[in-house]
Amino acid sequence: MPVHRNLPRLESGFYKGCVAVHWTFGIEMRAVGWLSEKFHSHFREILLHASVRYGFASPVYSLMPDHLHLMLWGIHDGADLYLAAKFIRKHTAQELLPALYQKQAYDHVLLDDECEESAFEKVCFYILENPVRGGLCEKASEYRFSGCVVPGYPDLNIHSKDYWNFYWKACHRLTAAATKICSLHFDNEV
């Protein structure tokens, strides 16, 4: 009988604040058949709710037939990307049925040098190119189950040539706004 062990998880502090985490949610037994426009729409809705609740932007995600990749980036000190991932898994699990998520998601917390602009883009492009590597399309822009969720910017298109420049500006604005809101909130409590 196989022994199932949990992957080692970092301490909770690694998932909090202005950090970036590349999450991979595997599907049990690599089950397929659950990925649809309906699931994609529900996933985007839950991702938006989670982003507001847990303080992050998702510059890129890609839903593959047997797993999901998503990048979450905390936009203020109160962000919690571990709780965000749990929330996303919990609220999208029903749409997967009869397929199930694997017991534990895989994560990679990006190091400081991986969060620099060109290195960060490299990780995001890796996620975007996953459908091409998987033989699902010839160009990443053809794949209909990839996207981004940045609160306040519903029309962002990850495949437009100006996306990354706009994304960096949007995240800096979101971070500045969140910092201002937090400072006003804490100043009022003192």
DRENTI-171483 format. One line per 2 residues: number of its first residue (from 1); for each residue x, z, y of N, C-alpha, C. Coordinates in nm, 3 decimals, m for minus. Example, Ala and Ser with C-alpha at 12.3 -4.5 7.8 and 13.67 -1.06 7.14 Angstrom:
BEGIN
1	1.319 0.780 m0.569 1.230 0.780 m0.450 1.320 0.780 m0.330 ~ 1.285 0.708 m0.225 1.367 0.714 m0.106 1.290 0.787 0.003
This chain:
BEGIN
1	0.085 0.000 m0.118 0.000 0.000 0.000 0.090 0.000 0.125 ~ 0.064 m0.092 0.222 0.148 m0.098 0.342 0.128 0.025 0.430
3	0.234 0.066 0.493 0.229 0.178 0.587 0.221 0.118 0.727 ~ 0.118 0.157 0.802 0.101 0.107 0.939 0.153 0.212 1.036
5	0.253 0.175 1.110 0.309 0.266 1.210 0.286 0.206 1.348 ~ 0.270 0.293 1.445 0.258 0.247 1.583 0.393 0.205 1.636
7	0.393 0.104 1.719 0.515 0.067 1.788 0.551 0.179 1.884 ~ 0.679 0.199 1.910 0.714 0.302 2.008 0.660 0.263 2.146
9	0.605 0.358 2.217 0.547 0.334 2.348 0.632 0.410 2.449 ~ 0.655 0.350 2.564 0.728 0.417 2.670 0.646 0.533 2.725
11	0.711 0.623 2.796 0.639 0.732 2.862 0.543 0.672 2.964 ~ 0.434 0.742 2.992 0.328 0.689 3.077 0.376 0.649 3.217
13	0.478 0.714 3.268 0.528 0.682 3.402 0.581 0.540 3.416 ~ 0.624 0.479 3.307 0.675 0.343 3.312 0.566 0.241 3.343
15	0.440 0.278 3.321 0.328 0.186 3.341 0.256 0.209 3.474 ~ 0.309 0.300 3.555 0.241 0.339 3.679 0.314 0.288 3.802
17	0.235 0.260 3.905 0.292 0.217 4.033 0.313 0.067 4.040 ~ 0.407 0.028 4.123 0.433 m0.114 4.149 0.528 m0.169 4.043
19	0.476 m0.182 3.922 0.553 m0.233 3.809 0.483 m0.358 3.756 ~ 0.554 m0.434 3.675 0.497 m0.552 3.610 0.509 m0.535 3.460
21	0.401 m0.566 3.389 0.400 m0.553 3.243 0.341 m0.681 3.183 ~ 0.414 m0.738 3.088 0.366 m0.852 3.010 0.304 m0.794 2.883
23	0.172 m0.810 2.870 0.099 m0.759 2.754 0.069 m0.872 2.658 ~ 0.075 m0.844 2.528 0.029 m0.937 2.425 m0.068 m0.860 2.337
25	m0.193 m0.909 2.334 m0.296 m0.850 2.249 m0.310 m0.940 2.127 ~ m0.266 m0.894 2.013 m0.280 m0.972 1.890 m0.419 m0.954 1.831
27	m0.460 m1.052 1.752 m0.588 m1.045 1.681 m0.557 m1.017 1.534 ~ m0.629 m0.919 1.476 m0.609 m0.882 1.335 m0.612 m1.005 1.246
29	m0.516 m1.010 1.155 m0.508 m1.117 1.056 m0.503 m1.257 1.120 ~ m0.463 m1.259 1.248 m0.455 m1.384 1.324 m0.586 m1.465 1.318
31	m0.697 m1.390 1.318 m0.829 m1.453 1.311 m0.852 m1.546 1.430 ~ m0.918 m1.656 1.404 m0.952 m1.754 1.507 m1.104 m1.771 1.509
33	m1.152 m1.851 1.603 m1.294 m1.879 1.612 m1.367 m1.800 1.719 ~ m1.303 m1.705 1.779 m1.365 m1.620 1.880 m1.345 m1.674 2.022
35	m1.243 m1.759 2.041 m1.210 m1.807 2.175 m1.310 m1.914 2.218 ~ m1.377 m1.888 2.329 m1.480 m1.979 2.380 m1.488 m1.965 2.531
37	m1.564 m2.053 2.593 m1.589 m2.042 2.738 m1.658 m1.909 2.769 ~ m1.748 m1.866 2.681 m1.819 m1.739 2.703 m1.720 m1.622 2.702
39	m1.629 m1.619 2.602 m1.529 m1.512 2.598 m1.441 m1.518 2.723 ~ m1.398 m1.639 2.760 m1.310 m1.655 2.876 m1.378 m1.600 3.002
41	m1.503 m1.634 3.022 m1.577 m1.586 3.139 m1.588 m1.433 3.138 ~ m1.621 m1.376 3.023 m1.633 m1.231 3.011 m1.496 m1.165 3.035
43	m1.391 m1.223 2.979 m1.255 m1.171 2.997 m1.219 m1.167 3.145 ~ m1.247 m1.275 3.219 m1.217 m1.279 3.363 m1.295 m1.172 3.439
45	m1.420 m1.152 3.402 m1.501 m1.050 3.469 m1.441 m0.911 3.445 ~ m1.406 m0.881 3.321 m1.348 m0.750 3.289 m1.211 m0.735 3.356
47	m1.133 m0.841 3.359 m1.002 m0.837 3.425 m1.017 m0.806 3.573 ~ m1.117 m0.863 3.637 m1.141 m0.834 3.779 m1.182 m0.688 3.799
49	m1.274 m0.639 3.716 m1.314 m0.497 3.727 m1.194 m0.405 3.706 ~ m1.114 m0.435 3.604 m0.997 m0.352 3.575 m0.896 m0.357 3.689
51	m0.880 m0.475 3.751 m0.782 m0.489 3.859 m0.817 m0.402 3.979 ~ m0.945 m0.394 4.008 m0.988 m0.310 4.120 m0.977 m0.162 4.082
53	m1.018 m0.130 3.962 m1.018 0.010 3.916 m0.878 0.067 3.900 ~ m0.784 m0.015 3.849 m0.650 0.034 3.816 m0.540 m0.021 3.906
55	m0.575 m0.096 4.009 m0.479 m0.135 4.112 m0.375 m0.238 4.073 ~ m0.417 m0.350 4.018 m0.320 m0.453 3.982 m0.372 m0.592 4.014
57	m0.283 m0.687 4.011 m0.317 m0.829 4.015 m0.266 m0.889 3.885 ~ m0.330 m0.994 3.840 m0.284 m1.064 3.720 m0.246 m1.206 3.761
59	m0.117 m1.229 3.787 m0.076 m1.361 3.833 m0.092 m1.470 3.728 ~ m0.101 m1.431 3.600 m0.117 m1.531 3.495 m0.165 m1.464 3.366
61	m0.251 m1.536 3.296 m0.288 m1.497 3.160 m0.309 m1.626 3.081 ~ m0.300 m1.614 2.951 m0.327 m1.727 2.863 m0.391 m1.674 2.736
63	m0.513 m1.721 2.709 m0.586 m1.680 2.591 m0.560 m1.784 2.482 ~ m0.490 m1.743 2.380 m0.457 m1.831 2.269 m0.559 m1.810 2.157
65	m0.567 m1.902 2.062 m0.667 m1.888 1.955 m0.654 m1.762 1.870 ~ m0.532 m1.702 1.862 m0.515 m1.583 1.779 m0.445 m1.468 1.850
67	m0.429 m1.478 1.980 m0.372 m1.368 2.060 m0.392 m1.398 2.208 ~ m0.366 m1.297 2.292 m0.378 m1.312 2.437 m0.249 m1.267 2.502
69	m0.207 m1.338 2.606 m0.094 m1.295 2.690 m0.149 m1.268 2.828 ~ m0.105 m1.159 2.889 m0.138 m1.141 3.030 m0.030 m1.061 3.100
71	m0.009 m1.100 3.223 0.085 m1.031 3.310 0.003 m0.947 3.406 ~ 0.035 m0.819 3.414 m0.028 m0.730 3.511 0.081 m0.678 3.604
73	0.050 m0.675 3.731 0.145 m0.629 3.831 0.076 m0.525 3.919 ~ 0.123 m0.401 3.912 0.068 m0.294 3.996 0.093 m0.323 4.142
75	m0.011 m0.307 4.223 0.002 m0.342 4.365 0.007 m0.220 4.457 ~ 0.003 m0.099 4.399 0.021 0.022 4.480 0.067 0.136 4.389
77	0.107 0.245 4.449 0.164 0.356 4.373 0.066 0.418 4.274 ~ m0.064 0.404 4.298 m0.164 0.461 4.207 m0.201 0.371 4.091
79	m0.141 0.255 4.080 m0.173 0.161 3.972 m0.136 0.222 3.837 ~ m0.218 0.193 3.735 m0.188 0.240 3.599 m0.215 0.125 3.502
81	m0.109 0.057 3.461 m0.124 m0.063 3.379 m0.148 m0.032 3.232 ~ m0.115 0.087 3.188 m0.148 0.127 3.050 m0.298 0.149 3.038
83	m0.355 0.226 3.132 m0.500 0.247 3.129 m0.575 0.116 3.152 ~ m0.519 0.028 3.234 m0.581 m0.102 3.257 m0.589 m0.182 3.128
85	m0.480 m0.185 3.052 m0.480 m0.259 2.925 m0.581 m0.200 2.827 ~ m0.590 m0.068 2.820 m0.689 m0.003 2.733 m0.831 m0.042 2.775
87	m0.856 m0.042 2.905 m0.987 m0.078 2.959 m1.022 m0.222 2.922 ~ m0.927 m0.313 2.940 m0.951 m0.455 2.910 m0.981 m0.474 2.762
89	m0.902 m0.413 2.677 m0.925 m0.424 2.532 m1.061 m0.367 2.493 ~ m1.093 m0.249 2.546 m1.221 m0.184 2.512 m1.340 m0.271 2.552
91	m1.334 m0.327 2.672 m1.450 m0.398 2.725 m1.456 m0.547 2.687 ~ m1.357 m0.595 2.616 m1.364 m0.733 2.565 m1.375 m0.737 2.413
93	m1.357 m0.624 2.347 m1.358 m0.619 2.200 m1.489 m0.668 2.140 ~ m1.600 m0.635 2.201 m1.732 m0.675 2.149 m1.746 m0.827 2.143
95	m1.688 m0.895 2.241 m1.696 m1.042 2.246 m1.611 m1.109 2.139 ~ m1.515 m1.036 2.080 m1.429 m1.091 1.975 m1.498 m1.096 1.839
97	m1.595 m1.009 1.818 m1.654 m0.992 1.686 m1.696 m1.124 1.623 ~ m1.670 m1.142 1.494 m1.627 m1.042 1.397 m1.476 m1.017 1.397
99	m1.399 m1.092 1.478 m1.254 m1.067 1.488 m1.232 m0.934 1.559 ~ m1.114 m0.876 1.538 m1.078 m0.748 1.600 m0.938 m0.759 1.659
101	m0.913 m0.680 1.763 m0.777 m0.669 1.814 m0.692 m0.595 1.711 ~ m0.563 m0.627 1.707 m0.472 m0.546 1.627 m0.474 m0.405 1.684
103	m0.440 m0.310 1.601 m0.448 m0.168 1.641 m0.375 m0.140 1.771 ~ m0.261 m0.202 1.792 m0.182 m0.172 1.911 m0.134 m0.301 1.977
105	m0.143 m0.304 2.107 m0.093 m0.418 2.183 0.059 m0.407 2.198 ~ 0.122 m0.520 2.218 0.266 m0.523 2.245 0.281 m0.533 2.396
107	0.378 m0.461 2.452 0.402 m0.472 2.595 0.551 m0.484 2.624 ~ 0.579 m0.546 2.736 0.716 m0.552 2.787 0.710 m0.516 2.935
109	0.759 m0.397 2.968 0.766 m0.355 3.109 0.888 m0.426 3.168 ~ 0.866 m0.505 3.272 0.975 m0.581 3.330 1.071 m0.488 3.404
111	1.198 m0.513 3.384 1.302 m0.438 3.454 1.311 m0.488 3.597 ~ 1.379 m0.413 3.683 1.389 m0.451 3.824 1.438 m0.595 3.843
113	1.542 m0.636 3.769 1.595 m0.771 3.787 1.498 m0.877 3.736 ~ 1.409 m0.841 3.644 1.307 m0.935 3.595 1.191 m0.949 3.693
115	1.182 m0.859 3.791 1.075 m0.865 3.890 1.118 m0.942 4.015 ~ 1.243 m0.983 4.021 1.285 m1.068 4.133 1.213 m1.201 4.119
117	1.188 m1.266 4.231 1.099 m1.381 4.236 1.125 m1.485 4.127 ~ 1.245 m1.538 4.114 1.268 m1.646 4.017 1.259 m1.595 3.873
119	1.306 m1.473 3.847 1.298 m1.417 3.712 1.153 m1.388 3.674 ~ 1.076 m1.337 3.769 0.935 m1.308 3.745 0.859 m1.438 3.714
121	0.885 m1.541 3.792 0.821 m1.670 3.769 0.855 m1.723 3.630 ~ 0.977 m1.701 3.585 1.019 m1.747 3.453 0.932 m1.684 3.343
123	0.906 m1.554 3.355 0.821 m1.486 3.257 0.678 m1.542 3.264 ~ 0.630 m1.563 3.386 0.494 m1.617 3.402 0.484 m1.759 3.346
125	0.585 m1.841 3.370 0.583 m1.977 3.315 0.591 m1.975 3.163 ~ 0.661 m1.878 3.108 0.665 m1.862 2.962 0.522 m1.843 2.911
127	0.444 m1.758 2.978 0.306 m1.733 2.938 0.224 m1.861 2.953 ~ 0.239 m1.931 3.065 0.163 m2.054 3.089 0.196 m2.165 2.989
129	0.320 m2.170 2.945 0.363 m2.277 2.854 0.330 m2.246 2.708 ~ 0.279 m2.127 2.680 0.247 m2.090 2.542 0.154 m2.190 2.474
131	0.048 m2.238 2.539 m0.038 m2.338 2.474 0.034 m2.469 2.443 ~ 0.131 m2.506 2.527 0.209 m2.628 2.501 0.296 m2.606 2.378
133	0.366 m2.493 2.373 0.450 m2.462 2.257 0.367 m2.452 2.130 ~ 0.242 m2.407 2.142 0.153 m2.394 2.027 0.085 m2.524 1.987
135	0.114 m2.633 2.060 0.057 m2.763 2.025 m0.089 m2.780 2.063 ~ m0.140 m2.696 2.156 m0.280 m2.702 2.195 m0.305 m2.801 2.309
137	m0.199 m2.841 2.379 m0.210 m2.935 2.489 m0.071 m2.992 2.517 ~ m0.067 m3.098 2.595 0.063 m3.157 2.629 0.121 m3.097 2.756
139	0.033 m3.058 2.849 0.077 m2.995 2.974 m0.003 m2.867 2.993 ~ 0.063 m2.765 3.046 m0.003 m2.636 3.067 m0.128 m2.649 3.153
141	m0.126 m2.740 3.248 m0.240 m2.758 3.339 m0.365 m2.810 3.268 ~ m0.350 m2.861 3.146 m0.465 m2.911 3.070 m0.538 m2.800 2.994
143	m0.474 m2.685 2.980 m0.531 m2.580 2.897 m0.637 m2.503 2.974 ~ m0.756 m2.495 2.921 m0.869 m2.436 2.995 m0.882 m2.285 2.982
145	m0.800 m2.222 2.898 m0.811 m2.078 2.879 m0.693 m2.002 2.939 ~ m0.637 m2.054 3.046 m0.533 m1.986 3.123 m0.584 m1.968 3.265
147	m0.527 m1.873 3.335 m0.569 m1.853 3.472 m0.497 m1.736 3.536 ~ m0.556 m1.687 3.644 m0.504 m1.572 3.716 m0.621 m1.497 3.776
149	m0.601 m1.370 3.805 m0.700 m1.290 3.876 m0.625 m1.206 3.978 ~ m0.645 m1.241 4.104 m0.589 m1.166 4.216 m0.708 m1.126 4.302
151	m0.741 m0.996 4.309 m0.860 m0.953 4.382 m0.862 m1.009 4.525 ~ m0.975 m1.066 4.561 m0.992 m1.122 4.695 m0.956 m1.270 4.704
153	m0.907 m1.331 4.595 m0.866 m1.471 4.597 m0.925 m1.544 4.476 ~ m1.059 m1.566 4.476 m1.122 m1.626 4.358 m1.088 m1.772 4.333
155	m1.037 m1.843 4.434 m1.011 m1.985 4.418 m0.867 m2.019 4.385 ~ m0.784 m1.919 4.357 m0.645 m1.949 4.322 m0.640 m2.034 4.195
157	m0.554 m2.133 4.197 m0.534 m2.220 4.081 m0.387 m2.213 4.042 ~ m0.358 m2.157 3.926 m0.220 m2.140 3.882 m0.146 m2.271 3.864
159	m0.219 m2.381 3.857 m0.155 m2.511 3.833 m0.133 m2.592 3.961 ~ m0.176 m2.536 4.077 m0.150 m2.608 4.202 m0.004 m2.588 4.240
161	0.052 m2.685 4.309 0.196 m2.677 4.338 0.230 m2.566 4.438 ~ 0.135 m2.521 4.516 0.162 m2.416 4.614 0.126 m2.276 4.564
163	0.084 m2.265 4.438 0.035 m2.137 4.388 0.137 m2.024 4.402 ~ 0.260 m2.043 4.356 0.355 m1.933 4.352 0.391 m1.884 4.492
165	0.406 m1.976 4.585 0.432 m1.936 4.723 0.314 m1.854 4.775 ~ 0.193 m1.902 4.752 0.074 m1.830 4.796 0.061 m1.696 4.724
167	0.092 m1.695 4.594 0.079 m1.571 4.516 0.167 m1.461 4.573 ~ 0.292 m1.494 4.603 0.383 m1.392 4.657 0.331 m1.338 4.789
169	0.282 m1.425 4.876 0.226 m1.379 5.004 0.103 m1.292 4.981 ~ 0.015 m1.334 4.889 m0.107 m1.257 4.861 m0.072 m1.119 4.807
171	0.023 m1.112 4.716 0.061 m0.981 4.659 0.123 m0.891 4.764 ~ 0.203 m0.948 4.853 0.261 m0.866 4.960 0.150 m0.814 5.051
173	0.050 m0.897 5.081 m0.063 m0.852 5.163 m0.142 m0.744 5.091 ~ m0.169 m0.765 4.961 m0.243 m0.665 4.884 m0.168 m0.533 4.879
175	m0.037 m0.539 4.858 0.045 m0.419 4.852 0.042 m0.347 4.986 ~ 0.056 m0.421 5.094 0.053 m0.361 5.228 m0.083 m0.298 5.255
177	m0.191 m0.368 5.219 m0.326 m0.315 5.242 m0.349 m0.189 5.159 ~ m0.307 m0.191 5.033 m0.325 m0.073 4.946 m0.246 0.046 4.999
179	m0.124 0.020 5.047 m0.042 0.127 5.103 m0.110 0.187 5.225 ~ m0.166 0.101 5.310 m0.235 0.148 5.430 m0.357 0.232 5.392
181	m0.435 0.184 5.296 m0.554 0.257 5.253 m0.514 0.392 5.195 ~ m0.410 0.394 5.110 m0.363 0.520 5.051 m0.316 0.617 5.158
183	m0.241 0.566 5.257 m0.190 0.656 5.361 m0.304 0.710 5.446 ~ m0.406 0.627 5.475 m0.522 0.676 5.551 m0.596 0.782 5.471
185	m0.612 0.758 5.341 m0.682 0.852 5.255 m0.608 0.985 5.250 ~ m0.477 0.980 5.227 m0.402 1.104 5.215 m0.386 1.173 5.350
187	m0.376 1.096 5.459 m0.367 1.158 5.592 m0.495 1.235 5.622 ~ m0.610 1.183 5.577 m0.737 1.251 5.602 m0.752 1.377 5.518
189	m0.682 1.384 5.404 m0.694 1.501 5.318 m0.609 1.618 5.365 ~ m0.505 1.590 5.444 m0.413 1.696 5.484 m0.474 1.787 5.586
